[in-house]
Amino acid sequence: MKILQVCPFYAPHVGGVETHVEMVSNELVRRGHEVTVLTSAHRKDLPRVERTSTGVVVRRVHSYGEVFRTPLAIRTGRAVRELEPRPEVVHMHYPPPVTSYLAARALRRMPVPVCVTYHCDLFMDGWVGKAMTAAYERIFLPTTLDVAERVIVHAASYARTSRALQGRAIEVIPSLVDTDRFQPRGDDPALRAELRAQGQHVVLFVGRLVPHKGVEDLVLAVSELPRDALLVVAGEGPSRHALEDLARSRGVDQRVRFVGAVSDEDLPRYHAVASVVALPSQNRLEGFGLAIVEAMASGRPVIVADLPGVREVIEDGVDGLLAEPLLAEDLARKCTSLLSDPARREAMGAKARESALTKYRVPVVVDQLERLYKGLAA
């Protein structure tokens, strides 16, 4: 089957949507499908057309820059129309917006079945941001959704609580994780020494340092954690300096390690030293949380915010715990309850690994997508 994936960014750009599309595309090629990824040329040095080592063809459309982390690849529609050979199925990914809208406009005039994965709602702070979000969802988003025969979401609760998805034909297919790369490992003494974390419990956060990830709540929670607990923040982003200032102002900077961006090769090492992994998201920009399933596959219990979407990834009290969003005190209580109970922590970690294998392993998820594609094409 010839499959076109349309997404705003793709590797080497780093992000949850990009990682999702890359893993799906690689597995589809491994199964014998022809996969083309149409994306933005977010860097000038990237080739406009290339075939990756896994066999995925990547076509990049010139971008005139970014607005609110959205690439302005305005020739996307023309690239869809001119694509040869014609795809048998088109799978769009939203957000960031604009890319899927431009592709959808072209696809309205093409006899090809379309689905779209709705990764999360748009969300921007301030009255200007809210006005722009409302305008986009009212004027432009319907075009993207109307052209799709199926709208894929990663969690049913997210679709039920999204204003934009009411009345749409919904297919629930979770995101996925490489359970071979992320798996239970023994402790890593070398990394512990590098982190100055010998003899300490590590509470790990992995993700971009942006407001909606809720890292400030983790920093605020540190003072209420056991004295032998250390917070390790793996990731980069515009909020880093503010978070470092917050740690200093609260007097916990010696108990927090900001390690910056961590390579794909090193990330499993960080899970190996973690006692608990936390993702305290604050709003609907977090629709699933790839970092959650990576931790689960690594055999680590997770603490996640009790929000639509992410709350479905775990089973509360079995393979992780839910914490009240925006409440550092509850986050600290949940972390402490696991750090102080090694047997419960180990049992939850084992259940988390089992859940990852059963629900989020790459072949399990791509089986569902493949069935959907074949049904649409038929």
NUVODO-970235 format. One record per residue (C-alpha): residue number from 1; x, y, z. Coordinates in pm, 1 decimal, m for minus. Layout:
N
+-----+----------+----------+----------+
!   i !        x !        y !        z !
+-----+----------+----------+----------+
! NUM !        X !        Y !        Z !
...
+-----+----------+----------+----------+
END
This chain:
378
+-----+----------+----------+----------+
!   i !        x !        y !        z !
+-----+----------+----------+----------+
!   1 !      0.0 !      0.0 !      0.0 !
!   2 !    120.1 !    353.1 !    m82.6 !
!   3 !     76.7 !    567.7 !    230.4 !
!   4 !    133.0 !    941.3 !    266.0 !
!   5 !    197.6 !   1082.6 !    613.3 !
!   6 !    154.8 !   1462.2 !    637.4 !
!   7 !    303.2 !   1624.7 !    945.8 !
!   8 !    431.6 !   1977.3 !   1019.7 !
!   9 !    773.8 !   1861.6 !   1144.5 !
!  10 !    974.5 !   1542.6 !   1110.1 !
!  11 !   1313.6 !   1412.4 !   1218.2 !
!  12 !   1563.6 !   1552.6 !   1290.2 !
!  13 !   1313.4 !   1789.7 !   1454.0 !
!  14 !   1247.3 !   1660.9 !   1806.6 !
!  15 !    898.1 !   1625.3 !   1949.2 !
!  16 !    629.0 !   1377.8 !   2044.1 !
!  17 !    435.2 !   1396.4 !   1715.0 !
!  18 !    755.1 !   1362.6 !   1512.6 !
!  19 !    864.9 !   1057.6 !   1711.4 !
!  20 !    519.7 !    901.9 !   1674.5 !
!  21 !    513.0 !    949.0 !   1295.4 !
!  22 !    869.6 !    823.3 !   1258.3 !
!  23 !    803.4 !    500.4 !   1450.5 !
!  24 !    478.5 !    435.8 !   1262.4 !
!  25 !    640.9 !    502.7 !    924.7 !
!  26 !    941.3 !    280.1 !    993.0 !
!  27 !    720.5 !    m10.1 !   1099.4 !
!  28 !    493.2 !     28.7 !    796.0 !
!  29 !    794.3 !     14.7 !    563.4 !
!  30 !    920.4 !   m291.3 !    747.7 !
!  31 !    586.1 !   m455.4 !    667.6 !
!  32 !    628.2 !   m387.1 !    296.1 !
!  33 !    431.1 !    m64.1 !    251.6 !
!  34 !    561.4 !    239.1 !     58.5 !
!  35 !    560.6 !    535.8 !    295.0 !
!  36 !    621.1 !    899.6 !    206.2 !
!  37 !    636.0 !   1168.4 !    474.4 !
!  38 !    546.2 !   1518.9 !    357.8 !
!  39 !    673.7 !   1779.2 !    601.2 !
!  40 !    831.8 !   2124.1 !    628.0 !
!  41 !   1193.3 !   2207.2 !    552.9 !
!  42 !   1237.6 !   2348.3 !    901.8 !
!  43 !   1613.4 !   2383.0 !    842.9 !
!  44 !   1775.4 !   2511.2 !    524.9 !
!  45 !   2047.0 !   2245.0 !    527.7 !
!  46 !   1802.6 !   1953.7 !    508.2 !
!  47 !   1756.0 !   1780.0 !    169.7 !
!  48 !   1425.2 !   1843.7 !     m1.8 !
!  49 !   1389.7 !   1473.3 !    m83.7 !
!  50 !   1563.9 !   1181.1 !     84.3 !
!  51 !   1517.5 !    815.3 !    157.5 !
!  52 !   1605.3 !    732.9 !    517.9 !
!  53 !   1808.2 !    430.4 !    620.1 !
!  54 !   1480.7 !    256.2 !    709.2 !
!  55 !   1333.4 !    316.5 !    362.6 !
!  56 !   1093.8 !    603.5 !    437.2 !
!  57 !   1085.5 !    873.4 !    165.4 !
!  58 !   1084.4 !   1222.2 !    319.0 !
!  59 !    972.9 !   1519.3 !    108.1 !
!  60 !   1024.2 !   1861.4 !    261.5 !
!  61 !    833.4 !   2172.3 !    156.9 !
!  62 !   1001.7 !   2512.2 !    182.3 !
!  63 !    901.2 !   2696.8 !    498.5 !
!  64 !    885.5 !   3074.2 !    524.5 !
!  65 !    953.7 !   3060.7 !    896.1 !
!  66 !    754.5 !   2976.6 !   1206.5 !
!  67 !    476.2 !   3153.7 !   1392.2 !
!  68 !    389.2 !   3018.7 !   1739.1 !
!  69 !    600.1 !   2708.2 !   1663.7 !
!  70 !    398.1 !   2649.0 !   1345.3 !
!  71 !    589.4 !   2613.4 !   1015.3 !
!  72 !    463.6 !   2828.8 !    728.5 !
!  73 !    507.8 !   2575.0 !    451.1 !
!  74 !    244.9 !   2733.4 !    229.0 !
!  75 !    321.1 !   2512.5 !    m73.9 !
!  76 !    209.0 !   2199.2 !    108.5 !
!  77 !   m114.1 !   2174.5 !    m89.2 !
!  78 !     67.1 !   2191.2 !   m422.5 !
!  79 !    313.2 !   1927.6 !   m302.6 !
!  80 !     21.3 !   1696.2 !   m220.5 !
!  81 !   m138.1 !   1747.9 !   m563.5 !
!  82 !    189.4 !   1688.5 !   m749.5 !
!  83 !    294.7 !   1380.0 !   m554.3 !
!  84 !    374.1 !   1079.9 !   m774.7 !
!  85 !    288.5 !    801.5 !   m743.2 !
!  86 !    m47.9 !    891.9 !   m594.4 !
!  87 !   m102.6 !    758.5 !   m241.1 !
!  88 !   m374.1 !    506.5 !   m164.8 !
!  89 !   m425.8 !    651.4 !    184.4 !
!  90 !   m333.3 !    988.6 !    334.4 !
!  91 !   m275.2 !   1022.3 !    708.5 !
!  92 !   m249.8 !   1381.4 !    835.7 !
!  93 !   m126.6 !   1486.2 !   1180.7 !
!  94 !   m257.0 !   1787.0 !   1373.1 !
!  95 !   m136.3 !   2012.6 !   1536.6 !
!  96 !     62.2 !   2232.9 !   1478.7 !
!  97 !   m199.2 !   2380.7 !   1246.1 !
!  98 !   m165.3 !   2519.3 !    890.1 !
!  99 !     16.1 !   2217.3 !    738.0 !
! 100 !   m284.4 !   1985.9 !    771.8 !
! 101 !   m521.5 !   2264.0 !    662.6 !
! 102 !   m325.0 !   2328.7 !    341.7 !
! 103 !   m306.8 !   1955.5 !    269.0 !
! 104 !   m680.3 !   1917.2 !    335.9 !
! 105 !   m768.6 !   2189.6 !     87.3 !
! 106 !   m584.6 !   1998.4 !   m184.9 !
! 107 !   m725.6 !   1662.2 !    m78.4 !
! 108 !  m1086.3 !   1781.5 !   m114.8 !
! 109 !  m1037.7 !   1752.8 !   m491.0 !
! 110 !   m853.1 !   1420.8 !   m490.6 !
! 111 !  m1013.5 !   1072.9 !   m488.1 !
! 112 !   m810.0 !    937.7 !   m198.5 !
! 113 !   m924.9 !    831.3 !    151.0 !
! 114 !   m797.3 !   1047.6 !    435.5 !
! 115 !   m761.2 !   1011.0 !    811.4 !
! 116 !   m617.7 !   1255.8 !   1061.3 !
! 117 !   m464.1 !   1201.3 !   1402.1 !
! 118 !   m580.9 !   1476.5 !   1634.6 !
! 119 !   m291.5 !   1479.2 !   1879.9 !
! 120 !   m426.4 !   1760.3 !   2098.3 !
! 121 !   m624.9 !   2083.4 !   2106.0 !
! 122 !   m463.3 !   2416.7 !   2036.8 !
! 123 !   m389.9 !   2622.6 !   2346.4 !
! 124 !   m232.8 !   2967.4 !   2374.7 !
! 125 !   m222.4 !   3189.3 !   2681.7 !
! 126 !   m352.9 !   3543.4 !   2700.0 !
! 127 !   m650.3 !   3704.7 !   2533.4 !
! 128 !   m466.3 !   3738.1 !   2201.3 !
! 129 !   m370.8 !   3371.7 !   2203.0 !
! 130 !   m719.8 !   3262.2 !   2297.0 !
! 131 !   m871.3 !   3480.7 !   2024.2 !
! 132 !   m633.9 !   3339.2 !   1762.6 !
! 133 !   m706.2 !   2982.7 !   1874.5 !
! 134 !  m1081.6 !   3038.8 !   1859.2 !
! 135 !  m1055.1 !   3195.5 !   1513.5 !
! 136 !   m847.3 !   2908.7 !   1379.0 !
! 137 !  m1078.0 !   2643.3 !   1522.0 !
! 138 !  m1384.8 !   2819.9 !   1382.3 !
! 139 !  m1253.9 !   2912.8 !   1035.4 !
! 140 !   m977.2 !   2669.5 !    939.7 !
! 141 !   m994.4 !   2352.1 !   1149.5 !
! 142 !  m1327.8 !   2229.0 !   1005.5 !
! 143 !  m1162.3 !   2195.2 !    663.3 !
! 144 !   m901.6 !   1961.4 !    810.2 !
! 145 !  m1159.1 !   1750.1 !    993.2 !
! 146 !  m1424.0 !   1747.8 !    718.6 !
! 147 !  m1190.2 !   1591.5 !    461.9 !
! 148 !  m1107.3 !   1303.2 !    696.8 !
! 149 !  m1318.4 !    988.2 !    697.7 !
! 150 !  m1179.4 !    902.6 !   1039.9 !
! 151 !  m1039.3 !   1120.0 !   1317.3 !
! 152 !   m789.2 !    928.4 !   1529.1 !
! 153 !   m735.4 !   1019.1 !   1893.5 !
! 154 !   m501.1 !    854.6 !   2141.0 !
! 155 !   m755.6 !    845.8 !   2424.0 !
! 156 !  m1136.0 !    838.5 !   2429.9 !
! 157 !  m1164.5 !   1083.8 !   2720.2 !
! 158 !   m973.2 !   1341.6 !   2521.9 !
! 159 !  m1217.9 !   1319.8 !   2229.8 !
! 160 !  m1519.6 !   1338.0 !   2462.7 !
! 161 !  m1392.7 !   1661.5 !   2618.1 !
! 162 !  m1272.6 !   1834.4 !   2300.3 !
! 163 !  m1513.8 !   2092.5 !   2163.8 !
! 164 !  m1365.9 !   2057.0 !   1814.0 !
! 165 !  m1435.7 !   1682.0 !   1791.9 !
! 166 !  m1802.0 !   1670.2 !   1887.0 !
! 167 !  m2003.6 !   1476.4 !   1629.4 !
! 168 !  m1696.7 !   1342.6 !   1446.3 !
! 169 !  m1629.2 !    980.0 !   1349.5 !
! 170 !  m1363.8 !    889.9 !   1607.7 !
! 171 !  m1115.7 !    602.3 !   1609.9 !
! 172 !   m919.2 !    548.7 !   1934.1 !
! 173 !   m565.5 !    428.5 !   1864.3 !
! 174 !   m296.0 !    503.3 !   2125.5 !
! 175 !     52.4 !    628.2 !   2059.5 !
! 176 !    336.0 !    379.9 !   2073.1 !
! 177 !    674.1 !    304.0 !   2224.8 !
! 178 !    980.5 !    105.9 !   2125.1 !
! 179 !    978.1 !   m158.1 !   2399.1 !
! 180 !   1313.7 !   m294.1 !   2284.5 !
! 181 !   1490.9 !     39.6 !   2333.1 !
! 182 !   1299.4 !    120.1 !   2649.9 !
! 183 !   1307.9 !   m180.2 !   2879.1 !
! 184 !   1399.4 !   m250.5 !   3242.5 !
! 185 !   1772.4 !   m210.1 !   3300.9 !
! 186 !   2005.1 !   m234.2 !   3596.0 !
! 187 !   2124.5 !     76.7 !   3776.3 !
! 188 !   2382.4 !    297.3 !   3600.6 !
! 189 !   2656.0 !    388.5 !   3851.0 !
! 190 !   2841.2 !    603.7 !   3598.6 !
! 191 !   2536.7 !    821.8 !   3534.9 !
! 192 !   2462.2 !    837.9 !   3907.9 !
! 193 !   2812.8 !    970.6 !   3965.1 !
! 194 !   2768.4 !   1224.3 !   3685.0 !
! 195 !   2442.6 !   1341.6 !   3843.1 !
! 196 !   2589.1 !   1335.2 !   4194.8 !
! 197 !   2297.9 !   1109.9 !   4287.6 !
! 198 !   2472.8 !    826.0 !   4473.3 !
! 199 !   2245.1 !    685.7 !   4741.3 !
! 200 !   1952.3 !    904.5 !   4637.5 !
! 201 !   1611.3 !    846.8 !   4486.9 !
! 202 !   1574.4 !   1009.4 !   4144.1 !
! 203 !   1245.7 !   1165.0 !   4039.0 !
! 204 !   1277.4 !   1204.0 !   3662.7 !
! 205 !   1108.0 !   1443.3 !   3422.7 !
! 206 !   1159.2 !   1409.5 !   3046.9 !
! 207 !   1023.2 !   1664.1 !   2800.1 !
! 208 !   1041.2 !   2012.4 !   2656.8 !
! 209 !   1072.4 !   2288.4 !   2912.9 !
! 210 !    758.3 !   2481.1 !   2824.9 !
! 211 !    481.1 !   2604.6 !   3055.8 !
! 212 !    220.8 !   2338.8 !   2980.6 !
! 213 !    451.1 !   2056.9 !   3096.6 !
! 214 !    412.2 !   2170.8 !   3458.5 !
! 215 !    779.8 !   2139.8 !   3554.6 !
! 216 !    744.6 !   2433.8 !   3793.5 !
! 217 !    507.1 !   2220.5 !   4002.4 !
! 218 !    778.1 !   1954.9 !   4028.1 !
! 219 !   1033.0 !   2215.1 !   4136.9 !
! 220 !    790.3 !   2347.1 !   4398.7 !
! 221 !    729.7 !   1991.2 !   4519.7 !
! 222 !   1100.0 !   1922.4 !   4584.3 !
! 223 !   1103.4 !   2088.4 !   4927.0 !
! 224 !    831.4 !   1844.5 !   5042.9 !
! 225 !   1003.1 !   1532.1 !   4912.6 !
! 226 !   1219.3 !   1307.9 !   5135.8 !
! 227 !   1568.7 !   1447.9 !   5189.4 !
! 228 !   1721.5 !   1165.2 !   4988.5 !
! 229 !   1517.7 !   1253.7 !   4678.8 !
! 230 !   1666.8 !   1436.7 !   4380.3 !
! 231 !   1476.8 !   1584.1 !   4083.4 !
! 232 !   1639.8 !   1532.8 !   3743.4 !
! 233 !   1498.5 !   1743.8 !   3459.4 !
! 234 !   1593.4 !   1609.8 !   3115.4 !
! 235 !   1502.6 !   1846.8 !   2834.8 !
! 236 !   1550.1 !   2193.7 !   2691.2 !
! 237 !   1314.4 !   2478.2 !   2618.1 !
! 238 !   1232.8 !   2844.4 !   2672.4 !
! 239 !   1131.2 !   2791.7 !   3036.9 !
! 240 !   1466.9 !   2657.2 !   3152.4 !
! 241 !   1610.5 !   2980.4 !   3293.8 !
! 242 !   1287.4 !   3061.7 !   3477.5 !
! 243 !   1282.8 !   2711.7 !   3625.9 !
! 244 !   1644.9 !   2740.4 !   3739.3 !
! 245 !   1563.9 !   3076.1 !   3899.3 !
! 246 !   1262.2 !   2920.9 !   4073.0 !
! 247 !   1476.1 !   2639.4 !   4215.1 !
! 248 !   1726.4 !   2894.8 !   4351.5 !
! 249 !   1456.0 !   3118.5 !   4497.9 !
! 250 !   1302.8 !   2818.5 !   4676.7 !
! 251 !   1637.8 !   2703.1 !   4806.8 !
! 252 !   1621.8 !   2363.7 !   4633.9 !
! 253 !   1871.0 !   2422.9 !   4352.5 !
! 254 !   2111.6 !   2171.2 !   4512.0 !
! 255 !   1839.9 !   1906.9 !   4486.5 !
! 256 !   1753.9 !   1967.4 !   4120.1 !
! 257 !   1966.0 !   1872.2 !   3819.3 !
! 258 !   1890.4 !   2038.8 !   3486.7 !
! 259 !   2074.5 !   1815.6 !   3240.5 !
! 260 !   1951.9 !   1967.4 !   2913.2 !
! 261 !   1853.2 !   1768.9 !   2606.9 !
! 262 !   1933.9 !   1399.0 !   2634.5 !
! 263 !   2020.3 !   1193.4 !   2326.5 !
! 264 !   1806.1 !    899.7 !   2217.0 !
! 265 !   2094.0 !    670.6 !   2307.0 !
! 266 !   2129.4 !    804.9 !   2661.0 !
! 267 !   1762.5 !    839.3 !   2754.5 !
! 268 !   1721.6 !    473.1 !   2864.7 !
! 269 !   2012.8 !    529.0 !   3106.1 !
! 270 !   1816.8 !    803.6 !   3280.1 !
! 271 !   1519.2 !    574.8 !   3323.1 !
! 272 !   1754.8 !    315.4 !   3470.5 !
! 273 !   1848.8 !    545.5 !   3759.0 !
! 274 !   1494.7 !    677.5 !   3814.8 !
! 275 !   1279.9 !    558.4 !   4102.9 !
! 276 !    976.2 !    746.0 !   3971.6 !
! 277 !    898.6 !    934.5 !   3649.1 !
! 278 !    661.3 !   1231.8 !   3664.1 !
! 279 !    468.1 !   1418.1 !   3393.6 !
! 280 !    264.8 !   1690.1 !   3571.0 !
! 281 !    103.9 !   1845.5 !   3261.6 !
! 282 !   m116.8 !   2150.2 !   3311.3 !
! 283 !   m352.4 !   2171.5 !   3014.9 !
! 284 !   m488.2 !   2013.0 !   2697.0 !
! 285 !   m166.2 !   2055.3 !   2499.3 !
! 286 !    m77.7 !   1716.2 !   2650.5 !
! 287 !   m306.8 !   1467.6 !   2479.6 !
! 288 !   m120.2 !   1145.7 !   2555.0 !
! 289 !    237.2 !   1188.5 !   2678.3 !
! 290 !    500.5 !    981.5 !   2498.9 !
! 291 !    729.3 !   1023.4 !   2800.6 !
! 292 !    476.1 !    829.5 !   3007.6 !
! 293 !    485.9 !    514.9 !   2794.4 !
! 294 !    865.3 !    533.1 !   2761.9 !
! 295 !    887.0 !    524.5 !   3140.9 !
! 296 !    633.2 !    241.9 !   3160.6 !
! 297 !    826.1 !     36.6 !   2904.1 !
! 298 !   1135.9 !     93.8 !   3118.8 !
! 299 !    957.8 !    m63.3 !   3414.7 !
! 300 !    917.7 !    259.8 !   3608.8 !
! 301 !    602.4 !    371.9 !   3791.9 !
! 302 !    471.9 !    704.1 !   3662.5 !
! 303 !    289.7 !    994.2 !   3820.9 !
! 304 !     78.0 !   1189.3 !   3575.2 !
! 305 !   m166.3 !   1476.0 !   3594.5 !
! 306 !   m531.6 !   1377.5 !   3621.8 !
! 307 !   m631.8 !   1531.2 !   3287.6 !
! 308 !   m835.0 !   1398.1 !   2993.2 !
! 309 !   m617.0 !   1184.0 !   2769.5 !
! 310 !   m310.6 !   1133.5 !   2985.9 !
! 311 !   m517.0 !    984.6 !   3268.8 !
! 312 !   m610.8 !    695.7 !   3036.8 !
! 313 !   m250.6 !    595.7 !   2968.8 !
! 314 !   m216.9 !    445.8 !   3316.0 !
! 315 !   m442.8 !    258.6 !   3555.1 !
! 316 !   m439.6 !    459.9 !   3875.0 !
! 317 !   m291.9 !    262.3 !   4163.9 !
! 318 !   m184.4 !    m26.2 !   3938.5 !
! 319 !     93.7 !     93.3 !   3706.7 !
! 320 !    105.1 !    457.9 !   3812.4 !
! 321 !    m63.1 !    731.0 !   4011.7 !
! 322 !   m274.6 !   1031.3 !   3917.4 !
! 323 !   m197.4 !   1368.6 !   4073.2 !
! 324 !   m409.4 !   1681.0 !   4088.8 !
! 325 !   m299.5 !   1923.6 !   3814.0 !
! 326 !   m135.6 !   2247.4 !   3929.1 !
! 327 !   m109.4 !   2122.0 !   4288.2 !
! 328 !    253.9 !   2076.6 !   4391.6 !
! 329 !    152.6 !   1945.3 !   4734.0 !
! 330 !    m37.5 !   1652.1 !   4585.1 !
! 331 !    245.4 !   1582.2 !   4344.2 !
! 332 !    485.3 !   1567.7 !   4638.8 !
! 333 !    252.6 !   1335.2 !   4831.3 !
! 334 !    223.9 !   1093.4 !   4539.1 !
! 335 !    600.3 !   1089.6 !   4481.1 !
! 336 !    669.6 !   1037.1 !   4851.4 !
! 337 !    419.7 !    751.1 !   4874.3 !
! 338 !    616.6 !    559.4 !   4610.9 !
! 339 !    965.1 !    659.1 !   4723.5 !
! 340 !    889.3 !    535.6 !   5075.6 !
! 341 !    748.4 !    199.1 !   4963.0 !
! 342 !   1001.7 !     m5.2 !   4760.3 !
! 343 !    774.4 !   m310.1 !   4726.9 !
! 344 !    485.3 !   m106.4 !   4588.4 !
! 345 !    720.2 !     80.3 !   4357.7 !
! 346 !    863.5 !   m242.4 !   4219.3 !
! 347 !    518.9 !   m397.4 !   4169.4 !
! 348 !    392.1 !    m88.4 !   3989.4 !
! 349 !    700.1 !    m81.7 !   3767.6 !
! 350 !    641.8 !   m443.9 !   3667.4 !
! 351 !    276.6 !   m370.7 !   3587.9 !
! 352 !    381.3 !    m62.9 !   3389.2 !
! 353 !    610.7 !   m274.4 !   3171.4 !
! 354 !    332.2 !   m526.8 !   3120.4 !
! 355 !     91.0 !   m249.7 !   3015.4 !
! 356 !    342.7 !   m106.6 !   2768.8 !
! 357 !    391.4 !   m446.7 !   2606.9 !
! 358 !     19.8 !   m516.7 !   2587.6 !
! 359 !   m111.9 !   m178.8 !   2471.7 !
! 360 !    164.7 !     47.4 !   2338.7 !
! 361 !    423.9 !   m176.6 !   2170.7 !
! 362 !    497.0 !    m69.0 !   1811.2 !
! 363 !    350.3 !   m378.4 !   1636.6 !
! 364 !     34.6 !   m365.1 !   1851.0 !
! 365 !    m41.3 !     m4.8 !   1758.5 !
! 366 !     58.9 !    m31.9 !   1391.4 !
! 367 !   m167.7 !   m337.9 !   1358.3 !
! 368 !   m458.5 !   m107.2 !   1440.5 !
! 369 !   m346.5 !    162.3 !   1198.3 !
! 370 !   m289.9 !    m91.2 !    922.5 !
! 371 !   m643.9 !   m227.0 !    964.8 !
! 372 !   m779.8 !    127.1 !    947.9 !
! 373 !   m582.9 !    208.9 !    631.8 !
! 374 !   m700.0 !   m107.3 !    457.9 !
! 375 !  m1059.0 !    m39.6 !    555.3 !
! 376 !  m1041.5 !    315.8 !    421.0 !
! 377 !   m876.0 !    205.1 !     98.3 !
! 378 !  m1138.6 !    m64.9 !     46.3 !
+-----+----------+----------+----------+
END
